[in-house]
Structures are given as C-alpha cells and as structure tokens.
C-alpha cells in the first residue's frame, strides 16, 4: 500500500512530463510547418528570373503594397535592394502598422521553393512612410527565380480595429 501511494505522485509527474513533452513536440512540429514554404510552388506569374551576371529592376504590385526593386545576381549571391510603399487602401484605411515582414521566396526553374529568406526592412508604424531595404542573400544551389511575400498587421486610426494582411504567392 505504501508503494502504491508513493508511486501515484510519481506517475502523475511522469504523466504530466509526458503531456508537456507531447505539447512541445506538437508545437515544434507546427512551427516547422508554419515557418517554411519549402517545397511549395510559386506560380509563374509571380516569379522573377535571376540571371547570373545580370541585373533586374522592376515593380511588384499587390493590393496592399508595391515594391520597387533591383536584383543583381553574381553566382550564388544576390544583392537585392528597393523601396516598399503601402497602397492608398492601406495608407487611408489604417493609422498604424505595428508589425511588418517581407521575404524572398527562392525557387528552382519549376517554381518549387528552395528557401524562404527574410528581407530586413526598417519597419515603420506609419503607413504613410516608405521603407528602404538592402540585402545580400546567399542563394541555394538550383535557384533560378525569386518571388516576394509579405505579412503585416494594420490597426485602425483609433487603434481598436486590427487586421492581418499578407501576400504569399504559393500553391501546395
């Protein structure tokens, strides 16, 4: 009887540890799924060709923002620079942008995502401001294209309304 009484707290602790371990594994597994687009496909219309030794300038447009960019590829290195500007819909519809993230989806010739690389921007709480960026990106073997993706949070002028917006041009 004494052994059964002392075993019960140990089983409860062990069971709790098992549940906590299970939650940690599920969380870690979900993190991997949520944080990578590797293996997904970028449709042809969103792909920007990266020619070795070549420079490419252009404009990416979405309903939420525009990106005027310059991309220079030299072997397995990409120098990417430009300016991000919110569209009138965002500038006139929201008072603050507390969170902004932009990435380059690096793809092979078939549009399969090889890597998702964050592009550092200075960020800006004010949707009226433009954000400049400049990034040197190491390209994985087989990279022939890239595409822009973004996500951000926008709040209304009184701070009460919050919207999450994103543009992630992939299909699974």
matplotlib code that plots the C-alpha trace (Angstrom):
import matplotlib.pyplot as plt

x = [0.0, 2.8, 4.4, 1.1, 0.8, 4.3, 4.0, 0.9, 2.6, 5.5, 3.0, 1.2, 4.6, 5.6, 2.3, 2.5, 6.0, 4.8, 1.9, 4.3, 6.8, 4.0, 2.8, 6.4, 6.8, 3.5, 4.4, 7.8, 6.2, 3.7, 6.4, 8.2, 5.0, 4.2, 7.6, 8.6, 7.2, 9.9, 8.5, 5.5, 5.2, 5.2, 3.0, 4.9, 3.2, 4.9, 8.4, 11.2, 14.1, 17.5, 20.1, 23.7, 25.7, 22.5, 20.7, 16.9, 14.8, 11.1, 7.9, 6.0, 2.4, -0.2, -3.5, -1.6, 1.8, 4.3, 7.9, 10.3, 13.3, 16.7, 18.2, 21.8, 22.9, 26.6, 27.0, 25.3, 25.0, 22.0, 22.1, 18.5, 17.5, 14.5, 11.6, 8.3, 5.3, 1.8, -1.1, -3.7, -6.1, -3.7, -2.5, -6.0, -7.6, -5.2, -3.4, -0.5, 1.4, 2.9, 4.3, 5.7, 7.7, 8.8, 10.6, 12.2, 11.0, 13.9, 12.8, 14.1, 13.2, 9.9, 8.9, 9.5, 10.5, 14.0, 14.2, 12.3, 14.7, 13.6, 14.4, 15.2, 13.3, 13.5, 9.8, 7.5, 4.4, 3.2, 1.6, 2.5, 6.2, 8.2, 10.6, 14.0, 15.8, 19.1, 20.0, 22.8, 21.3, 23.2, 21.3, 20.9, 22.0, 19.5, 18.0, 16.7, 13.8, 12.5, 9.2, 8.2, 6.0, 4.8, 2.7, 1.8, -0.7, -2.6, -4.6, -7.4, -6.9, -8.4, -6.3, -9.3, -9.6, -6.7, -6.3, -3.8, -2.8, -0.5, 0.6, 2.2, 2.1, 2.3, 0.3, 0.9]
y = [0.0, 2.4, 1.7, 2.4, 5.7, 6.8, 5.6, 7.7, 11.1, 9.8, 8.6, 12.0, 13.8, 11.4, 11.7, 15.5, 15.4, 13.2, 15.5, 18.5, 16.7, 15.9, 19.5, 20.7, 18.2, 19.2, 22.9, 22.3, 20.4, 23.1, 25.7, 23.9, 23.8, 27.4, 28.9, 27.3, 27.3, 24.9, 22.5, 24.7, 26.1, 29.8, 30.3, 31.6, 35.0, 35.8, 34.6, 37.0, 35.4, 35.7, 35.6, 35.1, 38.3, 40.2, 43.0, 43.1, 46.1, 46.1, 46.6, 44.0, 45.2, 43.8, 45.2, 46.1, 47.4, 47.9, 47.0, 48.8, 46.6, 46.0, 42.5, 41.7, 38.1, 37.1, 33.4, 32.2, 35.7, 38.1, 41.8, 42.9, 46.5, 48.7, 50.5, 49.3, 51.5, 50.8, 51.3, 54.0, 51.4, 50.8, 54.5, 55.8, 52.9, 52.3, 54.5, 52.3, 49.2, 47.6, 44.5, 44.1, 41.1, 40.7, 37.7, 36.5, 33.0, 31.5, 28.9, 26.5, 26.6, 24.8, 27.3, 25.0, 27.0, 26.0, 28.6, 31.5, 34.4, 37.3, 40.7, 43.2, 46.5, 49.3, 49.0, 51.9, 52.3, 55.0, 53.6, 56.9, 56.1, 54.3, 51.6, 51.1, 47.8, 46.3, 42.7, 40.4, 36.9, 33.6, 31.5, 27.8, 25.5, 25.4, 28.9, 30.5, 32.7, 34.6, 36.0, 38.5, 37.5, 39.7, 39.8, 42.6, 43.8, 47.1, 48.9, 51.5, 55.1, 54.7, 51.6, 49.4, 47.6, 45.2, 43.4, 40.8, 41.1, 39.0, 38.1, 34.7, 33.6, 29.8, 26.7, 23.4]
z = [0.0, 0.8, -2.5, -4.4, -2.5, -3.4, -7.0, -7.7, -7.4, -9.5, -12.2, -12.1, -12.5, -15.2, -17.0, -16.8, -18.2, -21.0, -21.8, -21.6, -23.9, -26.3, -26.4, -27.0, -29.9, -31.5, -31.1, -32.6, -35.4, -36.1, -36.0, -38.8, -40.9, -40.3, -40.8, -44.1, -47.6, -48.8, -51.4, -52.2, -55.8, -56.8, -59.9, -63.0, -62.9, -59.5, -60.4, -61.0, -63.1, -61.6, -64.4, -63.3, -64.1, -64.8, -63.1, -63.0, -61.9, -61.6, -59.6, -57.6, -57.0, -54.7, -53.3, -50.1, -51.2, -54.0, -54.1, -56.5, -56.6, -58.1, -58.1, -59.1, -59.2, -59.2, -58.9, -55.7, -54.3, -54.8, -54.0, -53.5, -52.8, -53.1, -51.6, -50.1, -50.1, -48.9, -51.4, -50.9, -49.5, -46.6, -46.2, -46.0, -44.2, -41.2, -38.7, -37.7, -38.9, -35.7, -37.5, -41.0, -42.5, -46.1, -47.6, -50.8, -51.8, -53.7, -56.3, -58.9, -62.6, -61.9, -59.2, -56.3, -53.2, -52.1, -49.3, -47.7, -46.8, -44.7, -46.0, -43.3, -43.5, -41.0, -40.4, -39.8, -37.6, -40.0, -43.2, -45.0, -44.8, -47.4, -46.3, -48.0, -47.9, -49.0, -48.6, -49.7, -50.0, -50.4, -53.0, -52.5, -55.3, -58.2, -57.6, -60.8, -59.6, -56.6, -55.5, -52.8, -49.9, -47.0, -43.9, -41.6, -39.0, -39.5, -36.9, -37.4, -36.7, -33.2, -32.5, -32.0, -35.3, -36.2, -39.5, -40.6, -44.2, -46.3, -49.8, -50.1, -53.8, -53.3, -54.0, -52.2]

ax = plt.figure().add_subplot(projection="3d")
ax.plot(x, y, z, "-o")
ax.set_aspect("equal")
plt.show()
